[in-house]
Amino acid sequence: MSGRRKLLLVGLAVLLVVLFAVAAGAGRGDRGGPDDDGAVRWLGRLVGDSATVDPATVRAGCDRTGDTLTVVGACVLRVADPDGLRTLVLRSPGRFRVTAPAPRDAGFTVDDEVEPAEDGTAVAKVAVDRASEITVGCAGGVACAVTIGS
């Protein structure tokens, strides 16, 4: 085997070890989770954020300015068919409730109240794989602002 081939094989082996370490979350004490920054999210950023629902494909039954909704009580969002599994991202500075059908004909509805994180923003990520109606409501029935994000 020539020196050039040996160098190529060593380089390939190093690359595989680095990719495995990144994918396994080397140096982390926990097992990770779907919201963790890891290799999948890093690779997703390289390709672009195509896994999220385009805010332009969402129609709302409440006042809308740009991508921000003014929700009084409750608001129904109608998401156009995204042609595959996508994530609808909703953000608010306060607590809000989301009710949505589960993806892939699971036959049940998901209902969750989203609390603000340490940064003061409540974020809901809703899986959508077909045209869907999602209900957003404000805590205590008061008005709140919810932004459709990516």
C-alpha positions as CSV (number, residue, x, y, z in Angstrom):
1,M,0.0,0.0,0.0
2,S,1.4,3.4,-1.0
3,G,2.0,6.2,1.5
4,R,-0.7,8.2,-0.2
5,R,-3.4,5.5,0.4
6,K,-2.2,5.1,4.1
7,L,-2.6,8.9,4.6
8,L,-6.1,8.8,3.0
9,L,-7.2,5.9,5.2
10,V,-5.9,7.6,8.4
11,G,-7.7,10.8,7.4
12,L,-10.9,8.9,6.9
13,A,-10.6,7.1,10.2
14,V,-10.1,10.5,12.0
15,L,-13.1,11.9,10.3
16,L,-15.3,9.0,11.3
17,V,-14.1,9.3,15.0
18,V,-14.9,13.0,15.0
19,L,-18.3,12.5,13.4
20,F,-19.1,9.8,16.0
21,A,-18.0,12.0,18.9
22,V,-20.2,14.9,17.6
23,A,-23.2,12.6,17.1
24,A,-22.8,11.0,20.5
25,G,-22.4,14.3,22.3
26,A,-18.9,13.6,23.5
27,G,-18.2,15.0,26.9
28,R,-21.9,15.3,28.0
29,G,-23.2,13.7,31.1
30,D,-26.8,13.4,30.0
31,R,-28.2,11.3,27.2
32,G,-29.5,14.2,25.2
33,G,-33.0,14.9,24.0
34,P,-34.9,16.3,21.0
35,D,-34.4,19.9,22.0
36,D,-30.7,19.6,22.6
37,D,-28.1,21.3,20.3
38,G,-26.4,18.4,18.7
39,A,-25.2,17.0,15.4
40,V,-28.7,16.8,13.9
41,R,-29.5,20.5,14.7
42,W,-26.0,21.5,13.4
43,L,-26.6,19.6,10.2
44,G,-30.0,21.1,9.9
45,R,-28.5,24.6,10.1
46,L,-26.2,23.8,7.2
47,V,-29.2,22.8,5.0
48,G,-31.4,25.6,6.2
49,D,-34.5,25.7,8.4
50,S,-36.6,23.8,5.9
51,A,-38.2,21.6,8.6
52,T,-40.3,24.5,9.9
53,V,-43.7,25.7,8.7
54,D,-43.5,28.8,6.5
55,P,-45.4,31.5,8.4
56,A,-46.9,32.7,5.1
57,T,-48.8,29.4,4.9
58,V,-50.6,30.0,8.2
59,R,-54.0,31.7,8.2
60,A,-55.3,33.0,11.5
61,G,-58.8,33.7,12.8
62,C,-57.5,36.7,14.9
63,D,-55.8,40.0,14.3
64,R,-52.4,39.5,12.6
65,T,-49.6,42.0,12.0
66,G,-46.8,40.4,10.0
67,D,-46.1,37.1,11.8
68,T,-47.5,38.3,15.2
69,L,-51.0,37.4,16.3
70,T,-53.1,39.3,18.8
71,V,-55.0,36.5,20.6
72,V,-58.0,37.4,22.7
73,G,-59.3,34.3,24.4
74,A,-58.6,31.8,21.6
75,C,-57.5,31.9,18.0
76,V,-57.7,29.1,15.3
77,L,-54.7,28.8,13.0
78,R,-55.2,27.1,9.7
79,V,-51.9,25.6,8.4
80,A,-51.8,24.7,4.7
81,D,-50.6,21.2,3.8
82,P,-46.8,21.4,4.3
83,D,-46.0,18.4,2.0
84,G,-44.3,16.4,4.8
85,L,-43.6,16.6,8.5
86,R,-42.8,20.2,9.5
87,T,-42.7,22.0,12.8
88,L,-44.9,25.1,13.5
89,V,-43.0,27.3,16.0
90,L,-45.1,29.6,18.2
91,R,-43.5,32.1,20.6
92,S,-44.9,34.5,23.2
93,P,-43.6,36.5,26.1
94,G,-46.2,35.0,28.4
95,R,-47.9,31.7,29.1
96,F,-50.2,30.3,26.4
97,R,-52.1,27.1,25.5
98,V,-51.9,25.1,22.3
99,T,-54.3,22.4,21.1
100,A,-53.4,20.5,17.9
101,P,-54.1,17.2,16.2
102,A,-51.3,14.7,16.5
103,P,-49.4,14.0,13.3
104,R,-49.6,10.8,11.2
105,D,-53.3,9.9,11.9
106,A,-52.5,9.1,15.5
107,G,-56.2,9.7,16.3
108,F,-55.8,12.1,19.3
109,T,-55.4,15.7,20.1
110,V,-52.5,17.2,21.9
111,D,-53.2,20.0,24.5
112,D,-50.4,21.8,26.3
113,E,-49.9,25.0,28.3
114,V,-46.5,26.5,27.5
115,E,-44.6,28.4,30.2
116,P,-41.9,31.0,29.6
117,A,-38.3,29.6,29.8
118,E,-35.5,31.4,31.7
119,D,-35.1,33.8,28.8
120,G,-38.7,35.0,29.3
121,T,-40.1,33.4,26.1
122,A,-42.6,30.6,25.9
123,V,-42.0,28.5,22.8
124,A,-44.4,25.8,21.5
125,K,-43.3,23.4,18.7
126,V,-46.2,21.7,17.0
127,A,-45.6,18.8,14.5
128,V,-47.7,19.3,11.4
129,D,-47.8,16.8,8.5
130,R,-51.1,17.8,6.7
131,A,-53.5,20.7,6.5
132,S,-54.4,21.3,10.2
133,E,-56.3,23.6,12.5
134,I,-54.5,24.5,15.7
135,T,-56.0,26.5,18.5
136,V,-54.0,29.0,20.5
137,G,-55.3,30.5,23.7
138,C,-54.0,33.0,26.3
139,A,-53.7,32.2,30.0
140,G,-56.6,33.5,32.0
141,G,-58.5,34.5,28.8
142,V,-56.7,37.9,28.5
143,A,-55.1,39.2,25.3
144,C,-51.6,38.1,24.4
145,A,-49.2,38.3,21.5
146,V,-48.1,35.1,19.8
147,T,-45.5,35.1,17.0
148,I,-45.3,32.5,14.3
149,G,-41.6,31.8,13.9
150,S,-39.1,29.6,12.2
